[in-house]
Every structure is written in C-alpha cells, then in structure tokens.
Amino acid sequence: MIELRLRELRKINQLTQDEVSAHLKIARVTYSRYESGEHEMTYESLAALADLYAVSIDCLLGRSSPEIFSKMEISMVDKFRVLDDRGKQSVAAVIEHEYGCLRSRKGIKKQTT
C-alpha cells in the first residue's frame, strides 16, 4: 500500500525519483526500492516524506485517506490565508465565476452549501 501512495504523491507533486531522493538525502536507487516495496523505509525517511507532501504518516501508510494537496494548492492556501477580507472576497469571487463556467460547460448542477 505504501508503495502506491508514494508513487501517487510523487506524481501529484510532479517530482522525479531523483528529486525526492535528494530531499531525503538518500540514493535514488534506495528511493526507487521504497516505491517498489523492495526496501523498508526508515522512520526519518517516512517523517521527511510526510513533511514534503504535507500529509500525515498515517496517510503514507494507508491508514487514512485525507485530501492530498499538490504543492501549488498548498502554496495558494498559504497565500490566501494572509489576504485581508477584501482580498479573500476577490479570490472567492474569481473561484465562483470559474466554477460556474465549468458547471455550464459540463452540465453540473449547482451545489448547495
């Protein structure tokens, strides 16, 4: 299970095995073996991967399935949080407009919140 989650998170975040192994300060072949299930991870690598992907260790182990966010999504949320109320309202208006356009193109019914 962890092998699939590692590959999924790496691809969502558009990282190569070389980039992830460099972040972990391990050889690429070692990381490749993590993804193939041929090698067991150290706690340090597990914690570093959880930090890299902004997920819990439980998520990496397949014990929970929270939303998995890309680096871009995390960056956008971080930036949104520091905006004042006017800025947040502007961003929300753009998102609602774009979502409305998407619903129109795909024939999606309006969500009630």
Residue pairs with C-beta under 8 A, 6 or more apart in sequence:
1 61
1 62
2 34
2 37
2 41
2 60
2 61
2 62
3 34
3 35
3 36
3 37
5 59
5 60
5 61
5 62
6 34
6 35
6 49
6 60
7 35
8 68
9 49
9 53
9 55
9 60
9 68
10 16
10 17
10 20
10 35
12 68
12 70
13 52
13 53
13 70
13 71
14 70
14 71
17 28
17 31
17 32
17 35
18 28
20 31
20 49
20 52
21 27
21 28
21 30
21 31
21 32
23 48
23 52
24 31
24 45
24 48
24 49
26 45
30 39
33 39
34 41
34 45
41 49
46 57
46 60
47 57
49 60
50 56
50 57
50 59
50 60
53 60
53 68
54 69
54 74
55 66
55 68
56 64
56 66
58 64
59 65
59 66
59 68
69 77
80 88
80 91
83 91
102 108
103 109
103 110
